[in-house]
């Protein structure tokens, strides 16, 4: 919307980006960190199905709760 390519009336698919940064549910946080080098979120997949989404803030909150 900022670039003018889309307005608030556009379909979601017009604004959506291709899915990148997929991780398996048993991957380490180091793998997720590597995804965050290029992406804002990591898609957690199992048997080709998306079973979750993890964001940078999710990891920060998880690590903060452990300390």
N, C-alpha and C positions, 0 to 999 in steps of 0.2 A: 504494500500500500504506500510505503514511503517513496518508492521509486516511480510510482504512477502506473505500474504494470497491472495493478489490480485495485479494485475498490471494495468497500465493505459489502457490496452486492455480489461479488464474484463467488463462484462455487469454490468449495474447499480445495478441490483438485487443481484449480488454477493457481493456488498459492502453495500447494504441497510440493515438497522436494522428494527426489528419489530416496529410498531407504538405503543408508550406508551404516557402517559401524555396528554390525551385528556381533553379538557374543553369545556363547552358550551359557546355560545357567550355572555350570560348574567351573567356568573360567575365573581366574583370579582378578582382584581389583587392579593389579598391574596391567592386565589385558584391557580392562575398561579404561584405565588411565591413557593407554596408547590410543584408544578410539577417541578420547577427548582431545587429542592433539589436533584432530581434524573436524570433529563433530561436537555438537552440544549435548547430545544424548546418545545412549547405546541401546539398541533394541536387543532384548534378551529373547533368544529363540530356542525352541525345542522341537525337533522333528519338523523343521521348516515353518513352524507356527510361532508367531510372536506371543510370548507369554508374559512379557513385561517390558517396561521402559525404565532406564535408570539415567538420571541427570547428574550433572556435576554437584548440584546442591544436595542431592540424595547421598552422594558419597561423603561430602563434607559433614552432613548431619550424622551419618552413621559413624564416622571416625570420631566426631566430637562426643558422641554418646558413649563411646568406648573408653574415653580418657577421663 
